[in-house]
Amino acid sequence: MKFLVFFIILIIFSLFIDKFLRKWLGVEKKKISETSGKNIDRWGRGIILFIFLCTLPFAVEDRNVIKWYWICFLIVSMGFQLFMEWKYLKKSKEYVITVITLTYLLLALGIMYNVDYFI
C-alpha cells in the first residue's frame, strides 16, 4: 500500500516538474512522431515492451525482483526516449527536459526502492 501511494505522489510530482521546466526553460513540446524517426521510435518502444512483457513471468516470483524489474524497465524506456529525442529533436531542446526528468526519475526510483525503510 505504501508503495502505491508513493508511486501516485511520484507521478503527480513529475507532471508538475515537467510543466515547470518547460515554462522555465522555454521548451516547446514536440513529438518524435512528427519527425523522420517515427518508425524507429515505434519499433524501438515495441521491442522494449515485448522483451519486458516476455520476462515479466520470471520477475513476479519475488517482491525484490519485481522492484528491480520495474526500475530497469523505466530506465531502459526513458533512456531510449532520451536517445530518440536527442537524435531527432536536437533543435527543440526537448531532450534537455528528458535529461532532467530522467535524473529526477533515477533519484525517485532509488527512494521508491527503499520506501519500506523510509515509511
C-alpha positions in Angstrom: 0.0 0.0 0.0 2.8 2.4 0.9 4.4 1.7 -2.5 1.3 2.5 -4.4 0.7 5.8 -2.5 4.3 6.8 -3.1 4.1 5.9 -6.8 1.0 8.1 -7.3 2.6 11.0 -5.5 5.7 10.5 -7.7 3.6 10.6 -10.9 1.8 13.8 -9.8 5.1 15.5 -8.8 6.8 14.5 -12.1 4.0 16.1 -14.1 4.4 19.3 -12.1 8.2 19.2 -12.7 7.7 18.7 -16.4 5.3 21.7 -16.8 7.6 23.9 -14.6 10.7 23.0 -16.5 9.0 23.7 -19.9 7.9 27.1 -18.8 11.2 28.0 -17.1 13.4 26.8 -20.0 11.0 27.9 -22.7 11.0 24.5 -24.4 8.0 23.8 -26.6 6.6 20.3 -26.5 7.4 18.3 -29.7 6.9 14.7 -30.6 9.2 12.3 -32.3 6.2 11.1 -34.4 6.4 14.4 -36.2 9.9 13.6 -37.5 11.6 11.1 -39.7 12.3 8.9 -36.6 8.7 8.0 -36.2 9.1 4.3 -37.3 12.3 3.8 -35.4 10.6 5.1 -32.3 7.6 2.8 -32.7 9.8 -0.3 -33.4 12.1 0.5 -30.5 9.4 1.0 -28.0 7.6 -2.1 -29.3 10.8 -4.2 -28.9 11.4 -2.9 -25.4 7.8 -3.6 -24.4 7.9 -7.1 -25.9 11.1 -8.0 -24.1 9.9 -6.8 -20.8 6.5 -8.5 -21.2 8.2 -11.8 -22.1 10.4 -11.6 -19.0 7.6 -10.5 -16.6 6.6 -14.0 -15.5 10.2 -14.6 -14.2 10.1 -11.3 -12.2 6.8 -11.9 -10.4 8.3 -14.6 -8.1 9.9 -12.2 -5.6 9.0 -8.7 -4.4 12.6 -7.5 -4.5 12.9 -8.8 -8.1 9.8 -7.1 -9.3 11.0 -3.8 -7.9 14.3 -4.2 -9.9 12.2 -5.3 -12.9 10.2 -2.0 -13.0 13.3 0.1 -12.2 15.1 -1.4 -15.2 12.0 -1.1 -17.4 11.7 2.6 -16.6 15.4 3.3 -17.1 15.6 1.5 -20.4 12.4 3.1 -21.8 13.4 6.6 -20.6 16.9 6.1 -21.9 15.5 5.1 -25.3 13.3 8.1 -25.3 16.2 10.4 -24.4 18.3 9.0 -27.3 15.5 9.4 -29.8 14.8 13.0 -28.7 18.5 13.8 -28.8 18.8 12.3 -32.3 15.6 13.7 -33.9 14.6 16.8 -31.8 18.0 18.5 -31.3 16.8 21.9 -32.3 13.8 21.9 -30.0 16.0 21.0 -26.9 13.2 18.6 -25.9 15.9 16.2 -24.7 17.1 18.6 -22.0 13.7 18.2 -20.3 14.1 14.5 -20.6 17.6 14.5 -19.1 16.4 16.5 -16.1 13.3 14.3 -15.8 15.5 11.1 -16.1 17.7 12.4 -13.3 14.7 13.1 -11.1 13.3 9.7 -12.0 16.6 7.9 -11.0 16.5 9.7 -7.7 12.9 8.8 -7.2 13.5 5.2 -8.2 16.2 5.0 -5.5 13.7 6.3 -3.0 11.0 4.1 -4.3 13.2 1.0 -4.0 13.8 1.9 -0.3 10.3 3.2 0.5 9.9 0.4 3.0 12.7 1.8 5.1 11.5 5.5 4.9 7.9 4.9 5.9 
